[in-house]
Amino acid sequence: MRTYARIQNGVVAETLKTGSDITKMFNPALVWVDVTSQAQVREGWHFDGTQFSPPAEPAPPAPMPTIGELRAQLAALDAKIAALSGQK
């Protein structure tokens, strides 16, 4: 069995394990690269034509606001609403 990665726009779109001839299984327009010796390659990895690299780590999520910060935001909104109400 061999493992192949289908490359689309420089990114691994999917992987496939098969004992068959990959060139006879799919349309020749699809780009398949043998990754049997590179078990770590997964969907989303980048391929520059010769080497694979993992995708960039996602940015960590923004920290959740504290209760104090939420109360301060609420107070500021209340003040804005009061100011707008007084203008009418």
MDTraj code that builds the backbone (N, CA, C; nanometers):
import mdtraj as md
import numpy as np

residues = "MET ARG THR TYR ALA ARG ILE GLN ASN GLY VAL VAL ALA GLU THR LEU LYS THR GLY SER ASP ILE THR LYS MET PHE ASN PRO ALA LEU VAL TRP VAL ASP VAL THR SER GLN ALA GLN VAL ARG GLU GLY TRP HIS PHE ASP GLY THR GLN PHE SER PRO PRO ALA GLU PRO ALA PRO PRO ALA PRO MET PRO THR ILE GLY GLU LEU ARG ALA GLN LEU ALA ALA LEU ASP ALA LYS ILE ALA ALA LEU SER GLY GLN LYS".split()
xyz = np.array([
    [0.0845, -0.1191, 0.0000],
    [0.0000, 0.0000, 0.0000],
    [0.0886, 0.1249, 0.0000],
    [0.0463, 0.2227, -0.0761],
    [0.1157, 0.3507, -0.0806],
    [0.0149, 0.4581, -0.0366],
    [0.0683, 0.5686, 0.0129],
    [-0.0154, 0.6812, 0.0530],
    [0.0162, 0.7982, -0.0387],
    [-0.0887, 0.8613, -0.0886],
    [-0.0745, 0.9739, -0.1802],
    [-0.1473, 1.0947, -0.1241],
    [-0.0944, 1.2120, -0.1553],
    [-0.1593, 1.3381, -0.1193],
    [-0.2025, 1.4059, -0.2482],
    [-0.3286, 1.4470, -0.2527],
    [-0.3761, 1.5236, -0.3696],
    [-0.3511, 1.6705, -0.3416],
    [-0.2799, 1.7332, -0.4327],
    [-0.2411, 1.8735, -0.4157],
    [-0.3335, 1.9619, -0.4977],
    [-0.3851, 2.0640, -0.4330],
    [-0.4705, 2.1614, -0.5010],
    [-0.4284, 2.2993, -0.4532],
    [-0.3850, 2.3825, -0.5456],
    [-0.3397, 2.5185, -0.5134],
    [-0.2311, 2.5183, -0.4063],
    [-0.1395, 2.4219, -0.4139],
    [-0.0264, 2.4180, -0.3213],
    [-0.0584, 2.3657, -0.1829],
    [-0.1782, 2.3080, -0.1659],
    [-0.2203, 2.2584, -0.0351],
    [-0.2714, 2.1150, -0.0506],
    [-0.2433, 2.0312, 0.0493],
    [-0.2946, 1.8942, 0.0474],
    [-0.4455, 1.8997, 0.0685],
    [-0.5192, 1.8566, -0.0336],
    [-0.6654, 1.8581, -0.0269],
    [-0.7192, 1.7299, 0.0367],
    [-0.6462, 1.6185, 0.0165],
    [-0.6867, 1.4905, 0.0749],
    [-0.5711, 1.3929, 0.0625],
    [-0.5781, 1.2857, 0.1393],
    [-0.4812, 1.1776, 0.1271],
    [-0.5561, 1.0483, 0.0965],
    [-0.4846, 0.9553, 0.0339],
    [-0.5459, 0.8297, -0.0067],
    [-0.4433, 0.7181, 0.0033],
    [-0.4817, 0.6075, 0.0668],
    [-0.3986, 0.4866, 0.0703],
    [-0.4534, 0.3901, -0.0323],
    [-0.3650, 0.3359, -0.1157],
    [-0.4106, 0.2413, -0.2172],
    [-0.2966, 0.1500, -0.2604],
    [-0.3332, 0.0340, -0.3038],
    [-0.2379, -0.0587, -0.3624],
    [-0.2449, -0.0538, -0.5136],
    [-0.3373, 0.0255, -0.5662],
    [-0.3561, 0.0377, -0.7111],
    [-0.2666, 0.1469, -0.7683],
    [-0.2609, 0.1519, -0.9009],
    [-0.1836, 0.2539, -0.9722],
    [-0.2633, 0.3841, -0.9706],
    [-0.2162, 0.4807, -0.8960],
    [-0.2882, 0.6078, -0.8779],
    [-0.3097, 0.6799, -1.0114],
    [-0.2182, 0.6624, -1.1061],
    [-0.2299, 0.7324, -1.2343],
    [-0.3458, 0.6804, -1.3179],
    [-0.3943, 0.5596, -1.2869],
    [-0.5067, 0.5024, -1.3617],
    [-0.6392, 0.5161, -1.2876],
    [-0.6349, 0.5660, -1.1669],
    [-0.7564, 0.5739, -1.0851],
    [-0.8330, 0.7044, -1.1034],
    [-0.7626, 0.8130, -1.1375],
    [-0.8238, 0.9458, -1.1406],
    [-0.7881, 1.0189, -1.2682],
    [-0.8585, 1.1273, -1.2915],
    [-0.8303, 1.2142, -1.4041],
    [-0.6850, 1.2602, -1.3951],
    [-0.6121, 1.2593, -1.5074],
    [-0.4714, 1.3007, -1.5043],
    [-0.4502, 1.4462, -1.4625],
    [-0.5552, 1.5266, -1.4658],
    [-0.5419, 1.6666, -1.4252],
    [-0.5218, 1.6797, -1.2739],
    [-0.5601, 1.5767, -1.1983],
    [-0.5404, 1.5800, -1.0531],
    [-0.3940, 1.5516, -1.0217],
    [-0.3401, 1.6258, -0.9278],
    [-0.1993, 1.6105, -0.8909],
    [-0.1905, 1.5281, -0.7635],
    [-0.1286, 1.4106, -0.7739],
    [-0.1085, 1.3216, -0.6594],
    [0.0406, 1.3069, -0.6357],
    [0.0825, 1.3155, -0.5094],
    [0.2232, 1.3013, -0.4719],
    [0.2336, 1.1870, -0.3721],
    [0.3309, 1.0992, -0.3937],
    [0.3525, 0.9861, -0.3038],
    [0.4106, 1.0377, -0.1718],
    [0.3389, 1.0163, -0.0621],
    [0.3834, 1.0596, 0.0710],
    [0.3964, 0.9406, 0.1662],
    [0.4157, 0.8219, 0.1094],
    [0.4235, 0.7005, 0.1902],
    [0.5288, 0.7129, 0.2998],
    [0.6419, 0.7731, 0.2692],
    [0.7501, 0.7861, 0.3679],
    [0.7339, 0.9081, 0.4581],
    [0.6261, 0.9835, 0.4403],
    [0.6024, 1.1052, 0.5192],
    [0.4660, 1.0954, 0.5876],
    [0.4571, 1.0086, 0.6848],
    [0.3287, 0.9791, 0.7502],
    [0.2650, 1.1003, 0.8162],
    [0.3420, 1.2044, 0.8458],
    [0.2877, 1.3212, 0.9146],
    [0.2062, 1.4118, 0.8224],
    [0.2193, 1.3966, 0.6906],
    [0.1482, 1.4829, 0.5956],
    [-0.0017, 1.4587, 0.6064],
    [-0.0757, 1.5666, 0.6217],
    [-0.2211, 1.5617, 0.6383],
    [-0.2871, 1.6695, 0.5521],
    [-0.4189, 1.6640, 0.5455],
    [-0.4934, 1.7700, 0.4771],
    [-0.4581, 1.9042, 0.5390],
    [-0.4432, 2.0044, 0.4538],
    [-0.4109, 2.1384, 0.5017],
    [-0.2618, 2.1700, 0.4977],
    [-0.1774, 2.0670, 0.4824],
    [-0.0335, 2.0928, 0.4729],
    [-0.0044, 2.1610, 0.3403],
    [0.1046, 2.2370, 0.3362],
    [0.1458, 2.3094, 0.2159],
    [0.2490, 2.2273, 0.1388],
    [0.2472, 2.2413, 0.0076],
    [0.3429, 2.1722, -0.0789],
    [0.3968, 2.2735, -0.1785],
    [0.5294, 2.2934, -0.1769],
    [0.5909, 2.3932, -0.2649],
    [0.6424, 2.3335, -0.3959],
    [0.6076, 2.2096, -0.4220],
    [0.6543, 2.1425, -0.5425],
    [0.7620, 2.0403, -0.5131],
    [0.8267, 2.0542, -0.3966],
    [0.9290, 1.9577, -0.3565],
    [0.9161, 1.9149, -0.2111],
    [0.8713, 2.0063, -0.1254],
    [0.8644, 1.9759, 0.0175],
    [0.7270, 2.0094, 0.0749],
    [0.6917, 1.9324, 0.1780],
    [0.5679, 1.9569, 0.2513],
    [0.5995, 2.0317, 0.3796],
    [0.5071, 2.1177, 0.4224],
    [0.5226, 2.1870, 0.5506],
    [0.3847, 2.1987, 0.6153],
    [0.3823, 2.1923, 0.7488],
    [0.2522, 2.2003, 0.8171],
    [0.1932, 2.3402, 0.8055],
    [0.0619, 2.3505, 0.8188],
    [-0.0006, 2.4829, 0.8154],
    [0.0430, 2.5633, 0.9377],
    [0.0327, 2.6936, 0.9263],
    [0.0666, 2.7812, 1.0382],
    [-0.0272, 2.7542, 1.1553],
    [0.0250, 2.7693, 1.2747],
    [-0.0575, 2.7527, 1.3946],
    [-0.1617, 2.8642, 1.3988],
    [-0.2853, 2.8322, 1.4316],
    [-0.3862, 2.9386, 1.4416],
    [-0.3541, 3.0319, 1.5574],
    [-0.3941, 3.1557, 1.5417],
    [-0.3723, 3.2537, 1.6486],
    [-0.4529, 3.2128, 1.7714],
    [-0.3975, 3.2344, 1.8887],
    [-0.4741, 3.1988, 2.0087],
    [-0.5978, 3.2879, 2.0193],
    [-0.7049, 3.2361, 2.0753],
    [-0.8257, 3.3176, 2.0875],
    [-0.8032, 3.4353, 2.1825],
    [-0.8756, 3.5408, 2.1575],
    [-0.8665, 3.6584, 2.2447],
    [-0.9160, 3.6204, 2.3839],
    [-0.8534, 3.6756, 2.4864],
    [-0.8989, 3.6420, 2.6213],
    [-1.0396, 3.6963, 2.6468],
    [-1.1141, 3.6243, 2.7277],
    [-1.2495, 3.6665, 2.7627],
    [-1.2407, 3.7871, 2.8566],
    [-1.3302, 3.8852, 2.8401],
    [-1.3286, 4.0003, 2.9301],
    [-1.3697, 3.9580, 3.0716],
    [-1.3178, 4.0305, 3.1660],
    [-1.3545, 4.0027, 3.3055],
    [-1.4904, 4.0666, 3.3358],
    [-1.5488, 4.0292, 3.4482],
    [-1.6768, 4.0884, 3.4908],
    [-1.6601, 4.2390, 3.5077],
    [-1.5479, 4.2799, 3.5640],
    [-1.5226, 4.4233, 3.5828],
    [-1.5169, 4.4979, 3.4508],
    [-1.4510, 4.4374, 3.3505],
    [-1.4428, 4.5011, 3.2191],
    [-1.5819, 4.5096, 3.1539],
    [-1.6609, 4.4043, 3.1680],
    [-1.7964, 4.4066, 3.1122],
    [-1.8827, 4.5122, 3.1803],
    [-1.8693, 4.5247, 3.3118],
    [-1.9460, 4.6279, 3.3844],
    [-1.9043, 4.7676, 3.3403],
    [-1.7753, 4.7885, 3.3169],
    [-1.7267, 4.9194, 3.2709],
    [-1.7826, 4.9507, 3.1317],
    [-1.7845, 4.8496, 3.0430],
    [-1.8406, 4.8704, 2.9094],
    [-1.9898, 4.9029, 2.9175],
    [-2.0596, 4.8318, 3.0058],
    [-2.2031, 4.8556, 3.0237],
    [-2.2284, 4.9960, 3.0772],
    [-2.1474, 5.0402, 3.1721],
    [-2.1626, 5.1750, 3.2273],
    [-2.1379, 5.2799, 3.1199],
    [-2.0379, 5.2574, 3.0342],
    [-2.0084, 5.3520, 2.9266],
    [-2.1251, 5.3574, 2.8273],
    [-2.1836, 5.2431, 2.7966],
    [-2.2987, 5.2411, 2.7065],
    [-2.4199, 5.3099, 2.7694],
    [-2.4395, 5.2861, 2.8976],
    [-2.5496, 5.3532, 2.9674],
    [-2.5325, 5.5048, 2.9609],
    [-2.4094, 5.5511, 2.9792],
    [-2.3825, 5.6956, 2.9742],
    [-2.4109, 5.7505, 2.8344],
    [-2.3712, 5.6777, 2.7303],
    [-2.3974, 5.7225, 2.5929],
    [-2.5478, 5.7273, 2.5650],
    [-2.6180, 5.6268, 2.6105],
    [-2.7649, 5.6231, 2.5890],
    [-2.8307, 5.7394, 2.6619],
    [-2.7857, 5.7673, 2.7845],
    [-2.8425, 5.8797, 2.8601],
    [-2.8149, 6.0102, 2.7905],
    [-2.6944, 6.0271, 2.7347],
    [-2.6595, 6.1505, 2.6652],
    [-2.7442, 6.1663, 2.5388],
    [-2.7627, 6.0574, 2.4661],
    [-2.8442, 6.0651, 2.3439],
    [-2.9912, 6.0911, 2.3776],
    [-3.0394, 6.0352, 2.4855],
    [-3.1781, 6.0551, 2.5249],
    [-3.2030, 6.2005, 2.5628],
    [-3.1047, 6.2659, 2.6200],
    [-3.1171, 6.4052, 2.6605],
    [-3.1120, 6.5016, 2.5444],
    [-3.0665, 6.4581, 2.4282],
    [-3.0537, 6.5474, 2.3117],
    [-3.1853, 6.5626, 2.2387],
    [-3.2800, 6.4765, 2.2633],
    [-3.4066, 6.4830, 2.1883],
    [-3.4967, 6.5883, 2.2417],
])
top = md.Topology()
chain = top.add_chain()
for i, resn in enumerate(residues, 1):
    res = top.add_residue(resn, chain, resSeq=i)
    for name in ("N", "CA", "C"):
        top.add_atom(name, md.element.get_by_symbol(name[0]), res)
traj = md.Trajectory(xyz[None], top)
